[in-house]
Amino acid sequence: METKLIVQGMTCEMCVKHVKQGLENVPGVQSAVVDLTTNTATVQSADVDADILIEAVQEEGYDAYRAH
């Protein structure tokens, strides 16, 4: 399953790294691609709820919401 998130507050590659690691630490996440230029995260997972992914991003200190 693919989930796209809009991530707010990223300003550099270190931010990208933190968001990526936070998402990839969620059980069931297979991969996460975080793009600083579009402020998005694309997550491949085994049916992980978007709210759990958003919470993982928030724990890293950034705001996120599901892209439509």
OpenMM code with the backbone's topology and positions (N, CA, C; nanometers):
from openmm import Vec3, app, unit

residues = "MET GLU THR LYS LEU ILE VAL GLN GLY MET THR CYS GLU MET CYS VAL LYS HIS VAL LYS GLN GLY LEU GLU ASN VAL PRO GLY VAL GLN SER ALA VAL VAL ASP LEU THR THR ASN THR ALA THR VAL GLN SER ALA ASP VAL ASP ALA ASP ILE LEU ILE GLU ALA VAL GLN GLU GLU GLY TYR ASP ALA TYR ARG ALA HIS".split()
positions = [
    Vec3(0.0833, -0.1170, 0.0000),
    Vec3(0.0000, 0.0000, 0.0000),
    Vec3(0.0886, 0.1244, 0.0000),
    Vec3(0.0511, 0.2229, -0.0811),
    Vec3(0.1271, 0.3471, -0.0868),
    Vec3(0.0475, 0.4587, -0.0195),
    Vec3(0.1155, 0.5332, 0.0673),
    Vec3(0.0550, 0.6480, 0.1343),
    Vec3(0.1423, 0.7693, 0.1088),
    Vec3(0.0797, 0.8790, 0.0669),
    Vec3(0.1529, 1.0039, 0.0451),
    Vec3(0.1159, 1.1025, 0.1544),
    Vec3(0.2189, 1.1631, 0.2111),
    Vec3(0.2006, 1.2636, 0.3143),
    Vec3(0.2624, 1.3954, 0.2710),
    Vec3(0.2014, 1.5048, 0.3155),
    Vec3(0.2616, 1.6366, 0.3047),
    Vec3(0.3297, 1.6615, 0.4386),
    Vec3(0.4572, 1.6967, 0.4349),
    Vec3(0.5340, 1.7195, 0.5575),
    Vec3(0.5723, 1.8668, 0.5640),
    Vec3(0.5388, 1.9309, 0.6740),
    Vec3(0.5692, 2.0728, 0.6910),
    Vec3(0.6799, 2.0921, 0.7926),
    Vec3(0.7673, 2.1879, 0.7651),
    Vec3(0.8719, 2.2229, 0.8597),
    Vec3(1.0107, 2.1743, 0.8235),
    Vec3(1.0235, 2.0971, 0.7162),
    Vec3(1.1563, 2.0505, 0.6753),
    Vec3(1.2301, 2.1644, 0.6055),
    Vec3(1.3566, 2.1835, 0.6428),
    Vec3(1.4355, 2.2914, 0.5824),
    Vec3(1.5671, 2.2441, 0.5226),
    Vec3(1.6071, 2.1191, 0.5508),
    Vec3(1.7379, 2.0724, 0.5037),
    Vec3(1.7387, 1.9207, 0.4916),
    Vec3(1.8508, 1.8681, 0.4439),
    Vec3(1.8631, 1.7235, 0.4256),
    Vec3(1.8621, 1.6468, 0.5582),
    Vec3(1.9069, 1.7108, 0.6651),
    Vec3(1.8992, 1.6447, 0.7966),
    Vec3(1.7531, 1.6242, 0.8370),
    Vec3(1.6684, 1.7211, 0.8047),
    Vec3(1.5252, 1.7073, 0.8311),
    Vec3(1.4700, 1.5863, 0.7552),
    Vec3(1.5084, 1.5761, 0.6292),
    Vec3(1.4650, 1.4643, 0.5451),
    Vec3(1.5075, 1.3324, 0.6092),
    Vec3(1.6312, 1.3273, 0.6550),
    Vec3(1.6841, 1.2054, 0.7174),
    Vec3(1.6034, 1.1674, 0.8415),
    Vec3(1.5715, 1.2654, 0.9252),
    Vec3(1.4949, 1.2375, 1.0471),
    Vec3(1.3553, 1.1855, 1.0139),
    Vec3(1.2884, 1.2492, 0.9187),
    Vec3(1.1541, 1.2062, 0.8802),
    Vec3(1.1585, 1.0655, 0.8216),
    Vec3(1.2547, 1.0403, 0.7343),
    Vec3(1.2690, 0.9083, 0.6712),
    Vec3(1.2919, 0.7998, 0.7768),
    Vec3(1.3828, 0.8248, 0.8701),
    Vec3(1.4106, 0.7258, 0.9738),
    Vec3(1.2890, 0.7034, 1.0631),
    Vec3(1.2195, 0.8124, 1.0973),
    Vec3(1.1002, 0.7998, 1.1800),
    Vec3(0.9947, 0.7137, 1.1138),
    Vec3(0.9748, 0.7346, 0.9849),
    Vec3(0.8755, 0.6552, 0.9117),
    Vec3(0.9197, 0.5103, 0.8971),
    Vec3(1.0467, 0.4883, 0.8667),
    Vec3(1.0949, 0.3518, 0.8451),
    Vec3(1.1013, 0.2712, 0.9748),
    Vec3(1.0961, 0.3380, 1.0896),
    Vec3(1.0931, 0.2671, 1.2175),
    Vec3(0.9538, 0.2177, 1.2557),
    Vec3(0.8516, 0.2575, 1.1800),
    Vec3(0.7152, 0.2123, 1.2070),
    Vec3(0.7018, 0.0681, 1.1591),
    Vec3(0.6553, -0.0220, 1.2465),
    Vec3(0.6364, -0.1615, 1.2043),
    Vec3(0.5415, -0.1707, 1.0847),
    Vec3(0.5832, -0.2469, 0.9846),
    Vec3(0.5023, -0.2652, 0.8645),
    Vec3(0.5432, -0.1761, 0.7491),
    Vec3(0.6262, -0.0735, 0.7761),
    Vec3(0.6735, 0.0142, 0.6683),
    Vec3(0.7900, -0.0539, 0.5980),
    Vec3(0.7784, -0.0643, 0.4664),
    Vec3(0.8830, -0.1273, 0.3869),
    Vec3(0.9849, -0.0252, 0.3374),
    Vec3(0.9357, 0.0952, 0.3005),
    Vec3(1.0266, 0.2006, 0.2554),
    Vec3(0.9566, 0.3355, 0.2648),
    Vec3(1.0392, 0.4390, 0.2728),
    Vec3(0.9885, 0.5757, 0.2737),
    Vec3(1.0808, 0.6624, 0.1892),
    Vec3(1.0217, 0.7402, 0.0999),
    Vec3(1.0958, 0.8349, 0.0182),
    Vec3(1.0480, 0.9733, 0.0583),
    Vec3(1.1403, 1.0558, 0.1067),
    Vec3(1.1070, 1.1900, 0.1538),
    Vec3(1.1730, 1.2908, 0.0607),
    Vec3(1.0940, 1.3860, 0.0123),
    Vec3(1.1423, 1.4837, -0.0857),
    Vec3(1.1313, 1.6242, -0.0272),
    Vec3(1.2455, 1.6878, -0.0089),
    Vec3(1.2503, 1.8223, 0.0486),
    Vec3(1.1888, 1.9266, -0.0448),
    Vec3(1.2088, 1.9116, -0.1751),
    Vec3(1.1607, 2.0133, -0.2695),
    Vec3(1.0089, 2.0157, -0.2804),
    Vec3(0.9439, 1.9022, -0.2610),
    Vec3(0.7973, 1.8973, -0.2690),
    Vec3(0.7322, 1.8830, -0.1311),
    Vec3(0.8153, 1.8719, -0.0272),
    Vec3(0.7662, 1.8532, 0.1100),
    Vec3(0.6708, 1.7352, 0.1208),
    Vec3(0.7104, 1.6238, 0.0588),
    Vec3(0.6268, 1.5047, 0.0618),
    Vec3(0.7046, 1.3839, 0.1133),
    Vec3(0.6283, 1.2879, 0.1608),
    Vec3(0.6827, 1.1577, 0.1965),
    Vec3(0.5928, 1.0533, 0.1320),
    Vec3(0.6534, 0.9608, 0.0600),
    Vec3(0.5795, 0.8511, -0.0018),
    Vec3(0.6218, 0.7233, 0.0686),
    Vec3(0.5242, 0.6577, 0.1301),
    Vec3(0.5528, 0.5427, 0.2146),
    Vec3(0.4910, 0.4169, 0.1548),
    Vec3(0.5737, 0.3138, 0.1422),
    Vec3(0.5264, 0.1811, 0.1019),
    Vec3(0.5154, 0.0975, 0.2282),
    Vec3(0.3958, 0.0408, 0.2506),
    Vec3(0.3777, -0.0344, 0.3747),
    Vec3(0.2797, -0.1486, 0.3557),
    Vec3(0.2777, -0.2347, 0.4561),
    Vec3(0.1820, -0.3453, 0.4613),
    Vec3(0.0599, -0.2969, 0.5388),
    Vec3(-0.0181, -0.2095, 0.4762),
    Vec3(-0.1454, -0.1638, 0.5323),
    Vec3(-0.1316, -0.0919, 0.6660),
    Vec3(-0.0352, -0.0002, 0.6762),
    Vec3(-0.0192, 0.0819, 0.7962),
    Vec3(-0.1098, 0.2035, 0.7821),
    Vec3(-0.1887, 0.2318, 0.8847),
    Vec3(-0.2821, 0.3438, 0.8832),
    Vec3(-0.2066, 0.4775, 0.8717),
    Vec3(-0.2600, 0.5696, 0.7939),
    Vec3(-0.1958, 0.6995, 0.7726),
    Vec3(-0.1775, 0.7756, 0.9035),
    Vec3(-0.2711, 0.7606, 0.9973),
    Vec3(-0.2593, 0.8305, 1.1260),
    Vec3(-0.1347, 0.7878, 1.2024),
    Vec3(-0.0971, 0.6622, 1.1905),
    Vec3(0.0242, 0.6122, 1.2565),
    Vec3(0.1481, 0.6738, 1.1914),
    Vec3(0.1456, 0.6873, 1.0595),
    Vec3(0.2574, 0.7488, 0.9878),
    Vec3(0.2694, 0.8965, 1.0238),
    Vec3(0.1570, 0.9643, 1.0317),
    Vec3(0.1561, 1.1060, 1.0686),
    Vec3(0.2119, 1.1232, 1.2095),
    Vec3(0.1718, 1.0348, 1.2997),
    Vec3(0.2225, 1.0397, 1.4373),
    Vec3(0.3748, 1.0218, 1.4402),
    Vec3(0.4264, 0.9312, 1.3568),
    Vec3(0.5711, 0.9079, 1.3511),
    Vec3(0.6444, 1.0336, 1.3049),
    Vec3(0.5870, 1.1050, 1.2077),
    Vec3(0.6479, 1.2297, 1.1598),
    Vec3(0.6433, 1.3351, 1.2702),
    Vec3(0.5311, 1.3429, 1.3400),
    Vec3(0.5167, 1.4402, 1.4482),
    Vec3(0.6153, 1.4129, 1.5611),
    Vec3(0.6429, 1.2878, 1.5879),
    Vec3(0.7405, 1.2523, 1.6911),
    Vec3(0.8813, 1.3003, 1.6543),
    Vec3(0.9054, 1.3182, 1.5253),
    Vec3(1.0349, 1.3703, 1.4793),
    Vec3(1.0367, 1.5230, 1.4813),
    Vec3(0.9235, 1.5859, 1.5128),
    Vec3(0.9196, 1.7305, 1.5261),
    Vec3(0.8641, 1.8064, 1.4067),
    Vec3(0.7930, 1.7376, 1.3178),
    Vec3(0.7387, 1.8002, 1.1978),
    Vec3(0.5895, 1.7760, 1.1905),
    Vec3(0.5189, 1.8637, 1.1202),
    Vec3(0.3760, 1.8458, 1.0982),
    Vec3(0.3560, 1.7674, 0.9691),
    Vec3(0.2483, 1.6892, 0.9657),
    Vec3(0.2189, 1.6118, 0.8446),
    Vec3(0.0694, 1.5891, 0.8329),
    Vec3(0.0263, 1.5730, 0.7105),
    Vec3(-0.1110, 1.5326, 0.6837),
    Vec3(-0.1141, 1.4546, 0.5538),
    Vec3(-0.2210, 1.3796, 0.5357),
    Vec3(-0.2307, 1.2934, 0.4184),
    Vec3(-0.2572, 1.3768, 0.2939),
    Vec3(-0.1837, 1.3495, 0.1887),
    Vec3(-0.2047, 1.4167, 0.0605),
    Vec3(-0.3257, 1.3538, -0.0084),
    Vec3(-0.4026, 1.4357, -0.0761),
    Vec3(-0.5219, 1.3836, -0.1455),
    Vec3(-0.5016, 1.3775, -0.2935),
] * unit.nanometer
topology = app.Topology()
chain = topology.addChain("A")
for resn in residues:
    res = topology.addResidue(resn, chain)
    for name in ("N", "CA", "C"):
        topology.addAtom(name, app.Element.getBySymbol(name[0]), res)
